[in-house]
Amino acid sequence: MIYLKTPEEIELMRKACALVSDTLGEIAKWVTPGVTTQKIDTVAREYIHDHGATAACLGYGGFPGAVCCEVNEVVVHGFPSNYQLREGDIIGTDVVVALDGFHGDMCYTFPVGEISQELYDLCRTTKESLYKGIEACKEGNRIGDIANAVQTYCEHRGYSVVREMCGHGIGKKMHESPEVPNYGRRGTGPIIRNGMCLAIEPMINLGSRNIVIERDGWTCRTRDRKPSAHYEHTVAVIDGKAQILTTFEPVYQVLQDRFI
């Protein structure tokens, strides 16, 4: 069942989304060569806790971190570890905050130092496709319109779209109905209505769309080990159109002219 939020509930979600946005801004300060992904996780975990909230990923289904750390070919659900970031890497940091009974979900793929033009273009296209999906998130449209907007934008530029992982509804639970794929046909899927809150999150590969799940049961990477990028916003449908509840602005303030 799709749970439509009241205006009061959306206001509570705004607070969770503001905090997760600020958490990504704090993470941005630490994405440099030589820093471990475990350090990034610790920074996020402490920041969330210090602001009276819960890192929702930590312990979820046994997941060991507050941040899903997605380095290079890792698509989603990468464990924090002792891996030291290297010049030229990219790292997606997917974070969910629970505050006052509601959730905010967000991901940003960071460049580590100077990255290749190929990786820059992958990240830029993935982020642009997120906003294409959000533009299609209107009352009366269907979930397939969001999915198709993401898919066509990326595939027309030569990239592939991960099909096994998708966005989702969000609210009192981290994952609610409906699922929000990044591929599909226009005019299909559930109707978008006012009060619907969604986490829209394109996961786009440089090479093949095929993925594998590692032995840990969580880490999802590209089968061909080519890089993948991931960006995500939480949105609410208000007065007929999507309003973005999260923001990349705290990230941009840290990165300044280095953001993608």
C-alpha positions, 0 to 999 in steps of 0.5 A, spaced: 500 500 500 502 506 498 502 511 504 500 518 502 503 523 507 499 529 510 502 536 510 504 535 517 508 529 516 511 532 510 514 537 514 517 532 519 520 529 513 523 536 511 527 535 518 530 529 516 532 531 509 535 537 512 539 533 516 541 528 511 543 533 507 547 536 512 550 530 513 553 529 506 556 536 507 560 533 513 562 527 509 564 532 503 570 535 508 573 528 508 573 525 501 580 526 499 586 521 497 588 517 503 582 517 507 578 510 509 571 509 507 571 507 515 573 514 517 567 517 512 562 512 516 564 514 523 564 521 521 557 520 518 555 516 524 557 521 529 554 527 526 547 524 525 548 522 533 550 528 535 544 531 532 539 527 535 537 522 530 539 515 528 543 512 522 537 508 519 542 504 515 546 501 521 544 495 523 538 494 518 538 487 516 545 486 519 548 492 514 554 494 518 555 501 517 551 508 517 553 509 510 553 505 503 560 506 501 560 505 493 567 506 490 568 505 483 565 499 480 560 498 487 553 500 485 550 500 492 550 497 499 558 497 499 561 496 506 565 501 510 572 498 510 579 500 511 580 501 503 584 508 502 581 512 497 585 514 491 586 519 487 582 518 481 576 514 484 569 516 485 565 514 491 558 514 492 555 515 499 548 513 500 545 515 507 539 515 511 537 519 517 531 517 521 528 523 525 522 524 529 519 518 526 520 519 519 526 518 514 530 522 509 534 518 504 540 521 499 546 519 495 552 523 492 557 520 488 564 524 489 570 525 485 576 523 489 581 529 487 582 529 480 578 524 476 578 522 468 573 526 463 570 519 462 568 518 470 566 526 470 561 525 464 558 519 467 557 522 474 554 528 470 549 524 466 547 520 472 546 527 476 542 530 470 538 524 469 536 524 477 533 531 475 529 528 469 526 523 473 524 528 478 521 533 472 517 527 470 514 526 478 507 530 477 500 528 479 497 524 474 503 521 471 505 514 473 512 511 476 513 509 469 514 516 467 520 517 472 523 511 470 523 512 462 525 519 463 532 516 467 533 511 462 532 514 455 536 520 458 542 515 460 541 510 454 541 516 449 548 518 452 551 511 451 550 509 458 547 503 461 541 502 467 542 498 473 535 494 473 535 490 479 536 496 484 531 501 484 528 507 488 522 507 493 517 510 497 519 513 503 516 516 510 515 512 517 519 506 514 526 507 510 523 503 504 515 503 502 511 502 496 512 504 490 518 501 487 521 506 483 525 503 477 530 507 473 527 503 466 521 502 464 515 504 459 511 511 460 504 510 462 505 504 466 506 503 474 502 506 480 499 513 479 503 519 482 498 523 487 499 529 492 502 526 498 506 521 495 514 521 498 519 518 493 526 516 494 529 517 486 536 514 485 539 513 478 544 508 478 548 508 472 554 504 469 559 506 464 559 499 461 554 493 461 548 494 466 549 487 469 551 486 476 553 481 481 552 481 489 558 479 493 559 474 498 557 478 504 550 478 501 550 486 500 555 489 496 553 490 489 558 491 483 558 491 476 559 485 473 565 487 468 568 492 474 567 498 470 565 504 474 558 506 476 555 512 479 549 514 483 545 520 485 539 520 490 534 525 492 528 525 497 522 528 494 514 529 496 509 531 491 505 537 493 500 541 489 501 537 483 509 537 482 515 534 486 518 538 491 525 536 493 526 535 500 533 534 500 539 538 497 546 538 495 547 545 497 551 543 503 556 539 498 557 544 493 559 549 499 564 544 501 567 542 494 566 549 491 568 549 484 570 542 484 563 539 484 560 535 479 
